[in-house]
Structure formats: C-alpha cells, structure tokens
Amino acid sequence: MQVPNWSAVGRVPAVRVLRQPAYGILAVGFAASQLGTWVQDIAVLWLAWVLTESEAWLGVIAFCQFSPTLLLGPLAGALADRRHQLRILLIGQLLGAVQATTLLMLALTGNLTIHGLVGAVLFLGVTTTFALTSMRVLVTKIVPPDLIAAAVSVNSISFNTARFTGPAVAGLLIHFGHVELCFLLNAISFIVYAAALEVIRRRGLAPPSPPRPPGGRISLMREMADGFGYAVRHRVIRLLLLIYLAYAAMGRPLIDLLPAIVGEVLQADSGALALLTSVFGATAIVSGLLMSLVTRPQALWFWMSAALAALGVGTFGVTQGGGLGVAIVAMVVFAAGQNTINIASQTLTQLFVDADVRGRVMALHFMIFRGGASLGGLAIGVLAEVFGLGPVFLCTGLILCVAAGLSLAVSPAGTTAGEDASP
C-alpha cells in the first residue's frame, strides 16, 4: 500500500496560508461569520415577504444592504489606511452581534416590523463596509506576498461554502417555525469571529497601527481623493478596475435575474432554480481551490481574461433556451468564470497597489463590484423587459467575450507586482 505524501500536501498554497498563525485564526472566524450572515440574510428576506408580500420591500432590503458601500466605501478605505485594521474589524463584529441580538429580541417578543428589518439591514451594511475593507488590508499584512492569492481563494471558498449551506440551514429553521434561531446563530457567529480577532490581538500576531497623519477631517477628505487619483493614474490598477467593472455590470446580473431566466427561458420550476443555484455554489468552491494554486501575476492575468470569456460562453448557454441540461453545463462554466475573476482581480489589485493606499484602492474595488452589479442589473432588467431576456443576454455575452480579448491584449506582461505601472 502506497503511503500518502503528506509533505506534498503541506506545500499546497491553501494549506500553507492556513498555517500562517494569524491568518489561520482569522480564516476560522471569517468562515463562521459568513455562515451566520447567509442564514440571517435568508431569514430577513423571508420575514420581509411574510410581513409585506411586496416585491418593492424586497428591493428596499437589497438596496439597504448594498448602498452603504457606495456611499461610505471611500471613507472606509481611508480609515483602513490610517487606523489599526484589526481594531476596526473587531468593532465591526461586536456591532454585528448587537444587530443580530436586537433582531432576536424583537422576533421573540413579537415586535419585529418591516421597518425594524430595514433599519437592521442598513446598520449591518454600514458596519460590513468598514469591516470588510479593513479585513482585505489586514490579510496582506499577515501573509507573505506569495500567499496572497491563496488567502483570497480560501476566503472565497469560505464565502461560497456558506452560500451553499447557509440557505439550507435557514430553510430548515424556518420550516420548523424557529426563524428567531437564525438571528441567534448569526449573533453567535459574530462573537466567534470577534473572539478569533481577540486571540490574534492578545498573541501579538497583528501588525502595529500605521502612523496617524495630521490634519483631521481635512486630511481624511484629501486622502480619499488621493486614493481615487492614484487608482486612475496607475496603469495596471486602472485596467484591473475597468475589467472588474465589465464583469460586475455585464456578468453578475445573470445571477440576480436567474429566477426569471428559469421561468421564461427554460420553462422550468423552482426545483430547476435550486439545482442551478447548487451547481453554481459547488463549482465556485472547486474553482476557489484550483485558483489557490495560481500565484504568478502573469498567470493570474491570463486566468482573469479567460474568466471573462467563460462568463460570456456561460451566459449564452444559460439564457438561449437550450434546455435544462445545457443550462447546467453552462452554469458550471459561468460559475467557474465568475469565481476566477473575483479571486484573480482582487489578488492582482492587492499585489500591484502600494501599501500606503491599499485600503482606499480595495474599497474602490469593492464599490465597483456592488455599484456595477446594482446598476448593471437594473439596466439589464429594464432592457430585458423591452427586448426579452434572450437577446439582451446574447449582447452581454458577446461584450464579455470581446472584453476577454481586450484584457489579454492589454496584459501588462512585462510589469511585476510592486512596480510603478503609471503611464
């Protein structure tokens, strides 16, 4: 019998990054928090529908979840560059636990209203904007540069695993009449994450606080503007953000409109929707594991460009009426493309950006995703209402394939991470 080569397993980037003392602890807390967040998200949407039976209120809930990033992203990035990221992240988890506990108390006492749900979602959207921006900066300071791609991939795997399992857990709790337990589980998950961060702090594993620049609020506003100017002037960062915008506006809306695609194009029911969603989640997990093996910037750029093409091809297959079997295969291609571009784009941005503006640039990266997805989804939804889902997604798929070719053509193959790629 052949003995497994465990030393080879230990050299896998995803395993190596989890062995980093601070990151290993951080990853456990993040995974717990993501599971709780997805459980609560499903419970909030279900309660919003039960309380109002209004699609408009569901839209308000979604807007309150994402809009804080568009409004507060630059401020969150500037604070992440000038404050201790671990402290901001810890405060965010404690505030999240307060929010979930408040929802739990309101649900137990029968005082939960749609306005309470909206307020809670808006509050959590604000805290998440600051916490997630600081986390992205913190990760680059607690892992070596050659393991940043692996760290981003592990985070993606945690996110997609939670997206795969969280709704199932929430569905069971709601089915058995214990929706309030969804809020309890989320509160516990925030506390677990906060405890992990406290362990990192007590063991002295976090980097020291950055020097606080003088100037107060005036300096903070100037730093926000400087971060945007830096991203515009830096050739590689500018290209990365434009490519990511193309994905967010043209690729991401397919997921938001998937219920309509299943009903109108595939002529299928909720079972098909659940199947396609499950295929998406499982593929995202596998692609995250594979992307953790890619570390070189040139290779990351190639796979990012290939991912745009995969998004285009997957869009064709899902939306052009080839039947459920074709849609399932196409969803595998689409999900692999979406997760790959998320990981590659975020990793390349982390590698090329200068350390003193990392928080502001990563906040801009996050804003582009949320803003592009929101506006792109709205535009594609309106156009689909007029011209039909098939023709509109045929156009977006073609645009994504063209963008893939352009991305390969402008690849900064001669530039290495850390170099100034300004024109």
C-alpha positions as MATLAB code, in Angstrom:
seq = 'MQVPNWSAVGRVPAVRVLRQPAYGILAVGFAASQLGTWVQDIAVLWLAWVLTESEAWLGVIAFCQFSPTLLLGPLAGALADRRHQLRILLIGQLLGAVQATTLLMLALTGNLTIHGLVGAVLFLGVTTTFALTSMRVLVTKIVPPDLIAAAVSVNSISFNTARFTGPAVAGLLIHFGHVELCFLLNAISFIVYAAALEVIRRRGLAPPSPPRPPGGRISLMREMADGFGYAVRHRVIRLLLLIYLAYAAMGRPLIDLLPAIVGEVLQADSGALALLTSVFGATAIVSGLLMSLVTRPQALWFWMSAALAALGVGTFGVTQGGGLGVAIVAMVVFAAGQNTINIASQTLTQLFVDADVRGRVMALHFMIFRGGASLGGLAIGVLAEVFGLGPVFLCTGLILCVAAGLSLAVSPAGTTAGEDASP';
ca = [
       0.000    0.000    0.000;
       1.393    3.386   -1.036;
       1.901    5.832    1.822;
       0.393    9.306    1.129;
       2.939   12.041    0.606;
       1.745   14.393    3.360;
       4.710   16.706    2.851;
       3.430   17.436   -0.661;
       0.027   18.336    0.775;
       1.723   20.735    3.144;
       3.242   22.586    0.187;
      -0.185   23.337   -1.339;
      -0.652   27.141   -1.115;
      -4.076   26.883    0.556;
      -2.604   24.671    3.264;
       0.466   26.865    3.667;
      -1.579   30.037    4.119;
      -3.788   28.369    6.736;
      -0.610   27.510    8.642;
       0.178   31.201    8.989;
      -0.638   31.789   12.680;
      -2.677   34.972   12.331;
      -4.393   34.062    9.076;
      -5.385   30.567   10.247;
      -7.230   32.081   13.211;
      -8.735   34.818   11.040;
      -9.990   32.264    8.498;
     -11.851   30.286   11.163;
     -13.629   33.414   12.409;
     -14.442   34.587    8.880;
     -15.922   31.211    7.908;
     -18.155   31.189   10.996;
     -19.290   34.754   10.336;
     -20.131   34.050    6.689;
     -22.297   31.072    7.627;
     -24.236   33.147   10.161;
     -24.627   36.017    7.706;
     -26.143   33.823    4.984;
     -28.527   32.207    7.483;
     -29.719   35.621    8.647;
     -29.974   37.019    5.092;
     -32.436   34.285    4.109;
     -34.437   34.807    7.307;
     -34.636   38.569    6.711;
     -35.851   38.139    3.122;
     -38.429   35.563    4.192;
     -39.737   37.743    7.026;
     -39.835   40.797    4.749;
     -42.046   38.863    2.335;
     -44.268   37.464    5.102;
     -44.738   40.904    6.652;
     -45.472   42.777    3.419;
     -45.961   40.373    0.470;
     -44.376   43.182   -1.534;
     -41.613   42.892   -4.134;
     -40.894   46.575   -3.589;
     -39.967   45.993    0.053;
     -37.633   43.177   -1.016;
     -35.972   45.705   -3.325;
     -35.646   48.138   -0.422;
     -33.966   45.426    1.675;
     -31.468   44.713   -1.126;
     -30.774   48.427   -1.596;
     -30.130   48.936    2.131;
     -27.717   46.002    2.113;
     -25.529   47.322   -0.713;
     -25.948   51.104   -0.765;
     -23.716   51.829    2.271;
     -20.716   50.550    0.315;
     -21.365   53.023   -2.486;
     -21.707   55.939   -0.064;
     -19.111   55.052    2.582;
     -16.559   52.975    0.659;
     -14.014   55.804    0.221;
     -14.226   56.694    3.909;
     -13.837   53.038    4.905;
     -10.740   52.773    2.709;
      -9.155   55.931    4.105;
      -9.737   54.762    7.686;
      -8.276   51.350    6.888;
      -5.095   53.088    5.696;
      -4.750   55.362    8.746;
      -6.152   53.212   11.608;
      -5.487   49.767   13.062;
      -7.327   47.342   10.756;
      -7.727   44.681   13.452;
      -9.448   47.157   15.780;
     -11.895   48.281   13.071;
     -12.645   44.662   12.208;
     -13.214   43.766   15.867;
     -15.591   46.692   16.406;
     -17.489   45.644   13.288;
     -18.070   42.123   14.652;
     -19.243   43.407   18.028;
     -21.689   45.787   16.355;
     -22.881   42.950   14.130;
     -23.550   40.825   17.212;
     -25.580   43.697   18.699;
     -27.602   43.959   15.491;
     -28.360   40.222   15.356;
     -29.237   40.142   19.069;
     -31.631   43.059   18.601;
     -33.409   41.198   15.795;
     -33.561   38.119   18.026;
     -35.202   40.075   20.863;
     -37.700   41.714   18.514;
     -38.620   38.359   16.985;
     -39.047   36.667   20.368;
     -41.282   39.453   21.664;
     -43.382   39.715   18.502;
     -42.316   43.311   17.856;
     -40.416   42.774   14.607;
     -41.706   45.001   11.800;
     -40.607   45.665    8.235;
     -39.152   48.991    9.361;
     -37.117   47.198   12.013;
     -35.788   44.808    9.391;
     -34.848   47.684    7.083;
     -33.063   49.527    9.890;
     -31.146   46.404   10.925;
     -30.054   45.621    7.356;
     -28.938   49.220    6.795;
     -26.972   49.213   10.053;
     -25.252   45.941    9.152;
     -24.491   47.253    5.661;
     -22.607   50.174    7.206;
     -20.592   48.047    9.636;
     -19.817   45.477    6.916;
     -18.439   48.192    4.619;
     -15.851   49.262    7.193;
     -15.072   45.765    8.495;
     -14.623   44.055    5.131;
     -12.418   46.836    3.768;
     -10.140   46.616    6.806;
     -10.040   42.828    6.543;
      -8.791   42.981    2.945;
      -5.959   45.246    4.036;
      -5.177   43.170    7.129;
      -4.824   39.958    5.104;
      -1.988   41.442    3.047;
      -0.114   42.288    6.260;
      -0.352   38.887    7.944;
       0.506   36.622    4.994;
       3.570   36.649    2.715;
       3.109   38.192   -0.760;
       3.383   34.810   -2.489;
       0.398   33.529   -0.458;
      -1.978   36.429   -1.025;
      -3.686   34.591   -3.904;
      -4.135   31.539   -1.677;
      -5.616   33.696    1.102;
      -8.093   35.313   -1.295;
      -9.025   31.853   -2.596;
      -9.572   30.478    0.915;
     -11.806   33.452    1.709;
     -13.745   32.783   -1.489;
     -14.141   29.117   -0.579;
     -15.476   30.111    2.856;
     -17.912   32.553    1.265;
     -19.219   30.081   -1.294;
     -19.428   27.228    1.213;
     -21.561   29.496    3.411;
     -23.675   30.486    0.400;
     -24.162   26.779   -0.301;
     -25.014   25.682    3.266;
     -26.416   28.835    4.913;
     -29.715   28.928    2.959;
     -30.237   25.230    3.673;
     -29.801   25.780    7.429;
     -32.092   28.811    7.345;
     -34.692   26.899    5.340;
     -34.806   24.112    7.922;
     -35.120   26.535   10.836;
     -37.884   28.481    9.071;
     -39.688   25.268    8.074;
     -39.861   24.103   11.690;
     -41.051   27.513   12.888;
     -37.875   28.745   14.558;
     -36.901   31.736   12.430;
     -35.623   33.539   15.542;
     -32.862   30.930   15.801;
     -31.442   32.300   12.536;
     -30.678   35.559   14.357;
     -29.268   33.701   17.353;
     -26.947   31.707   15.088;
     -25.738   34.890   13.406;
     -25.091   36.595   16.754;
     -23.027   33.589   17.859;
     -21.086   33.660   14.579;
     -20.154   37.318   15.115;
     -18.983   36.520   18.640;
     -16.856   33.634   17.342;
     -15.248   35.988   14.806;
     -14.656   38.641   17.492;
     -13.094   36.013   19.756;
     -10.750   34.936   16.955;
      -9.682   38.546   16.426;
      -9.096   38.975   20.152;
      -6.840   35.900   20.128;
      -4.819   37.469   17.310;
      -4.544   40.705   19.302;
      -3.544   39.060   22.575;
      -0.895   36.909   20.892;
       0.603   39.964   19.210;
       0.126   38.491   15.733;
      -1.338   41.629   14.171;
       0.850   44.330   12.588;
       1.299   47.591   14.514;
      -1.005   50.527   13.936;
       0.016   52.743   10.994;
       1.207   56.249   11.898;
      -1.722   58.635   12.184;
      -1.278   61.547    9.763;
      -2.048   65.081   10.945;
      -4.850   67.167    9.572;
      -8.035   65.590   10.945;
     -11.090   65.624    8.692;
      -9.481   67.827    6.034;
      -6.611   65.380    5.694;
      -9.077   62.468    5.585;
     -11.006   64.021    2.686;
      -7.748   64.689    0.861;
      -6.655   61.093    1.368;
      -9.934   59.821   -0.085;
      -9.397   61.969   -3.187;
      -5.752   60.902   -3.397;
      -6.762   57.236   -3.351;
      -9.103   57.732   -6.307;
      -6.461   59.727   -8.185;
      -3.861   57.030   -7.543;
      -6.161   54.348   -8.992;
      -6.835   56.433  -12.106;
      -3.142   57.204  -12.726;
      -1.804   53.693  -12.074;
      -1.992   51.872  -15.410;
      -2.384   48.330  -14.041;
      -4.824   49.263  -11.269;
      -6.875   51.289  -13.764;
      -7.079   48.324  -16.149;
      -7.990   45.947  -13.346;
     -10.823   48.162  -12.148;
     -12.189   48.596  -15.685;
     -12.120   44.840  -16.271;
     -13.813   44.249  -12.931;
     -16.465   46.822  -13.821;
     -17.190   44.959  -17.064;
     -17.689   41.762  -15.091;
     -19.855   43.400  -12.409;
     -22.119   45.223  -14.867;
     -22.387   42.555  -17.582;
     -21.695   39.214  -15.881;
     -23.023   39.399  -12.329;
     -26.661   40.351  -13.237;
     -27.317   36.864  -14.644;
     -27.452   35.537  -11.071;
     -29.876   38.258   -9.972;
     -32.182   37.509  -12.921;
     -31.846   33.722  -12.682;
     -35.428   33.190  -11.389;
     -36.788   34.971  -14.466;
     -34.442   33.003  -16.767;
     -35.609   29.698  -15.254;
     -39.271   30.623  -15.625;
     -39.299   32.364  -19.014;
     -36.377   30.875  -20.964;
     -36.072   27.355  -19.525;
     -39.804   26.991  -18.772;
     -38.884   25.243  -15.527;
     -39.913   25.462  -11.865;
     -38.311   26.257   -8.507;
     -36.620   22.853   -8.473;
     -34.557   23.845  -11.505;
     -33.697   27.149   -9.840;
     -32.471   25.330   -6.733;
     -30.457   22.913   -8.884;
     -28.748   25.686  -10.864;
     -28.013   27.602   -7.658;
     -26.476   24.500   -6.081;
     -24.366   23.856   -9.188;
     -23.154   27.449   -9.010;
     -22.132   27.133   -5.353;
     -20.379   23.773   -5.757;
     -18.451   24.954   -8.832;
     -17.371   28.123   -7.048;
     -15.885   26.057   -4.211;
     -13.911   23.832   -6.602;
     -12.667   26.768   -8.676;
     -11.560   28.524   -5.487;
      -9.418   25.523   -4.570;
      -7.863   25.469   -8.034;
      -7.182   29.221   -8.065;
      -5.312   28.922   -4.767;
      -2.572   27.164   -6.783;
      -2.039   30.203   -9.050;
       0.404   32.754   -7.635;
       2.268   34.439  -10.526;
       0.788   37.801  -11.652;
       1.072   36.923  -15.343;
      -0.807   33.651  -14.806;
      -3.453   35.411  -12.715;
      -3.998   37.947  -15.510;
      -4.370   35.161  -18.085;
      -6.978   33.345  -15.986;
      -8.800   36.599  -15.287;
      -9.080   37.206  -19.033;
     -10.125   33.602  -19.671;
     -12.755   34.016  -16.955;
     -14.370   36.879  -18.875;
     -14.683   34.579  -21.890;
     -16.115   31.838  -19.649;
     -18.702   34.301  -18.369;
     -19.706   35.104  -21.945;
     -19.942   31.452  -23.009;
     -21.787   30.522  -19.828;
     -24.243   33.359  -20.374;
     -25.022   32.051  -23.867;
     -25.663   28.532  -22.602;
     -27.896   29.516  -19.687;
     -30.059   32.088  -21.482;
     -30.510   30.942  -25.083;
     -33.096   28.222  -24.468;
     -31.045   25.065  -24.994;
     -32.811   23.211  -22.193;
     -32.007   22.455  -18.562;
     -29.151   20.053  -19.364;
     -27.321   22.676  -21.423;
     -28.037   25.294  -18.761;
     -26.464   23.121  -16.045;
     -23.256   22.646  -18.050;
     -23.222   26.345  -18.910;
     -23.711   27.251  -15.250;
     -20.577   25.279  -14.383;
     -18.643   27.350  -16.940;
     -20.245   30.592  -15.750;
     -19.645   29.907  -12.039;
     -16.009   28.975  -12.642;
     -15.554   32.197  -14.593;
     -17.212   34.380  -12.000;
     -15.262   32.990   -9.064;
     -11.991   33.056  -11.008;
     -12.326   36.707  -11.957;
     -13.236   37.618   -8.386;
     -10.150   35.914   -6.997;
      -7.735   36.961   -9.748;
      -8.863   40.603   -9.823;
      -8.719   41.026   -6.066;
      -5.335   39.282   -5.815;
      -3.761   41.306   -8.637;
      -5.027   44.545   -7.120;
      -3.551   43.556   -3.757;
      -0.221   42.703   -5.386;
       0.189   45.841   -7.502;
      -1.147   48.524   -5.161;
       1.238   50.450   -2.911;
       0.838   49.643    0.772;
       0.038   53.194    1.894;
      -3.080   53.415   -0.340;
      -4.166   49.768   -0.215;
      -7.263   50.388    1.896;
      -8.584   53.137   -0.367;
      -7.982   51.171   -3.565;
      -9.514   47.974   -2.186;
     -12.540   49.983   -1.065;
     -12.845   51.304   -4.623;
     -12.580   47.729   -5.915;
     -15.415   46.716   -3.579;
     -17.510   49.731   -4.613;
     -17.124   48.865   -8.296;
     -18.446   45.375   -7.681;
     -21.505   46.467   -5.709;
     -22.226   49.562   -7.788;
     -21.610   47.854  -11.121;
     -23.754   44.870  -10.176;
     -26.591   47.079   -8.925;
     -26.656   49.440  -11.910;
     -25.949   46.674  -14.429;
     -28.707   44.518  -13.003;
     -31.148   47.418  -13.154;
     -30.224   48.284  -16.760;
     -30.299   44.684  -17.986;
     -33.604   44.084  -16.202;
     -35.198   47.113  -17.878;
     -33.813   46.186  -21.299;
     -34.965   42.585  -20.876;
     -38.469   43.860  -20.115;
     -38.477   45.576  -23.510;
     -36.442   43.271  -25.773;
     -36.588   39.934  -23.946;
     -34.056   38.034  -21.826;
     -32.516   36.063  -24.701;
     -31.494   38.983  -26.960;
     -30.232   41.099  -24.064;
     -28.055   38.353  -22.599;
     -26.832   37.463  -26.084;
     -25.459   41.011  -26.292;
     -23.919   40.932  -22.814;
     -22.286   37.583  -23.562;
     -20.741   38.983  -26.739;
     -19.487   42.048  -24.867;
     -17.860   39.826  -22.223;
     -16.086   37.774  -24.907;
     -14.803   40.944  -26.580;
     -13.672   42.225  -23.184;
     -11.753   38.969  -22.678;
      -9.799   39.546  -25.884;
      -9.071   43.158  -24.951;
      -7.934   42.088  -21.490;
      -5.395   39.689  -22.987;
      -4.251   42.348  -25.463;
      -3.518   44.924  -22.747;
      -1.997   42.448  -20.295;
       0.977   44.147  -18.566;
       3.136   41.060  -19.060;
       6.331   42.995  -18.532;
       5.242   44.510  -15.250;
       5.768   42.704  -11.969;
       3.905   43.230   -8.742;
       5.155   46.165   -6.760;
       6.444   48.128   -9.728;
       5.083   51.548  -10.550;
       2.984   50.993  -13.651;
       1.902   54.569  -14.048;
       1.970   55.992  -17.580;
];
